[in-house]
Amino acid sequence: MTDYAAVLTANYPDAQWTLDGHTYDGLTWLSDNPKPSQAELDAAWPAVQQAQAQAAVDAQRHAAYTAESDPLFFQWQRGEGTEQAWLDKIAEIQARFPDPS
């Protein structure tokens, strides 16, 4: 089922609209530009889902890099660790949070 609010927010950031419920029938278009059709919004939903999934993975990776791999990088830079330990941690994080496909 298409998340119309998510599609509209992602693909029509400057548009003004309201959504009563979760169906296309509840969409009131307030912008001057033409209201997108239900078919257009439904067609855009898979790309929005993919972008949301990628954003979630990116956020998880960022948190893990900050907490886990950044300290190893700085240890390596100070001569207190190895580059390989840092690279291994990056690979581990990427494997833990794989790209959605």
C-alpha positions in Angstrom: 0.0 0.0 0.0 1.4 3.3 -1.0 2.4 5.8 1.7 1.0 8.9 0.0 2.4 11.3 2.6 5.9 9.9 2.2 5.7 10.1 -1.6 4.4 13.6 -1.5 7.0 14.7 1.0 9.8 13.2 -0.9 8.8 14.1 -4.5 6.8 17.4 -4.0 8.7 19.2 -1.2 7.4 22.6 -2.1 3.7 21.5 -2.6 1.0 22.2 -0.1 -1.5 19.5 0.6 -3.4 17.8 3.3 -4.2 14.1 3.7 -7.2 12.9 5.5 -6.5 9.2 6.2 -4.1 7.1 4.2 -5.8 6.9 0.9 -5.6 9.0 -2.3 -9.2 10.0 -1.9 -8.2 11.9 1.3 -5.7 14.0 -0.6 -6.6 17.7 -0.8 -4.2 19.5 -3.2 -3.6 23.1 -2.1 -0.8 24.1 -4.5 -1.2 25.9 -7.8 0.7 23.2 -9.7 -1.4 20.2 -11.0 -2.3 17.5 -8.5 -0.4 14.3 -9.2 -2.6 11.3 -10.1 -2.9 8.3 -7.9 -1.1 6.3 -10.6 1.8 8.7 -10.5 2.1 8.5 -6.7 1.7 4.7 -6.7 4.5 4.5 -9.4 6.8 6.7 -7.3 6.3 4.6 -4.1 9.0 1.9 -4.7 11.7 4.6 -5.2 10.6 6.3 -2.1 10.7 3.1 -0.1 14.2 2.4 -1.5 15.4 5.9 -0.5 14.0 5.4 3.0 15.7 2.1 3.4 19.0 3.5 2.2 18.7 6.5 4.6 18.1 4.1 7.5 21.2 2.0 6.5 23.2 5.2 6.1 22.2 6.4 9.6 23.1 3.1 11.1 26.5 3.0 9.4 27.2 6.6 10.4 26.6 5.8 14.0 28.7 2.7 13.9 31.5 4.5 12.1 31.5 7.2 14.7 31.5 4.8 17.6 33.6 2.0 16.2 35.8 2.8 13.2 36.7 6.5 13.8 38.6 5.7 17.0 40.6 3.1 15.1 41.4 5.6 12.4 42.7 8.1 14.9 44.7 5.4 16.6 46.3 4.5 13.3 47.0 8.2 12.6 48.8 8.5 16.0 50.8 5.3 15.3 48.9 3.4 18.0 47.0 1.1 15.7 47.1 -0.3 12.2 45.4 0.8 9.0 44.2 -2.8 8.5 42.3 -2.8 11.8 40.5 0.4 10.7 39.7 -1.0 7.3 38.6 -4.3 8.8 36.2 -2.5 11.1 34.8 -0.5 8.1 34.2 -3.8 6.2 32.5 -5.3 9.3 30.2 -2.3 9.6 29.3 -2.5 5.9 28.5 -6.2 6.2 26.4 -5.6 9.3 24.4 -2.9 7.6 24.3 -3.9 3.9 22.9 -1.7 1.2 19.2 -2.5 0.6 18.6 -3.9 -2.9 
